[in-house]
Amino acid sequence: MFRLFTFWLTLLSTALCLFHALGFDHDNVVLQMFSIPSWVIAIFTSINLIHPVFLYALTILFWSLFGCFLDWLILKREKAY
């Protein structure tokens, strides 16, 4: 379980959201750097108009799915050999 990208990326994205929710990220700099959904949202509207809980859910979901994709690629590669 601890060797899976899904676990670690979900854990790190949750920590990122907690860091922002607790007020340590005053200017949204850290959240903007590591949240891919916030990049996409910032193209269409101001990030301040989006409810933070929705942005946190999108961030955690994105990194979880990305971790699943990486785990799937590794599993596929291991089965090929």
N, C-alpha and C positions, 0 to 999 in steps of 0.2 A: 504494500500500500504506500509506503513512504518513498518508493522508487518511481511512482507514477507522476507524470507531469500534471495530470488533472488535479491531484491532491495539492501539490505545491503552488500551482498557479491560482487555484481557488483560494488557498490560504493567503497568498500574497495580495490578491485583489481584495479580499476581505479586510486585511490589515490596512491596505491603502484607503479603503472606504471609511474604516474606523478612524484613521489618522485625520481624514478630512472632516468627518462628522464631529469629532471631539474638538475641532477648532484650531488644530495645529497648522493647517494649510490655509492661511489667511487670504492669499491672492489666487487660490485655485491652481497654483503652479505645479505642484506634485500630481494632483489629480489630472490636470491637462496633459502632463508628460506621459502618464502611464495608462490613461483610459482612452482606448481607441474609440468607443462610442462617443465620448465628448468631442473628439476631433470631428466626427461626422456631424454631430449636432451643431457644433460651432460654425460649420459651413452654412447652415440654413437659418440659424437663429442665435440669439445670445444665450450663452450657457447659464446665465443668471435667471432666465425665464423658465428653465426646466426645474421641476421639483427634484431636490437632491436624492430622495429615496428611489425615484425612478432611475436616475443616473447611476446610483450605486447598484441597483438590480441589474441594469444593462452591463455595467462594468464586470460584475461578478459572473454573470452569465456568459459574456464574451470570453473571458479568460478561462472559464471552465470548459467551454466548447473548444477553445483553442488547445487546451491541455488534452482533451479527449482526442482531438485530431492528431496531435503529436504522439500520443500513446498508440493510436491506431497505426500510424506510419511506422513506428518502431516495431510493433507486433507483426506487421506485414513484412517488414524487412527481415525479422528474425525467422519467420516461417519460410521465407524464400531460400534461406541457407540451410 
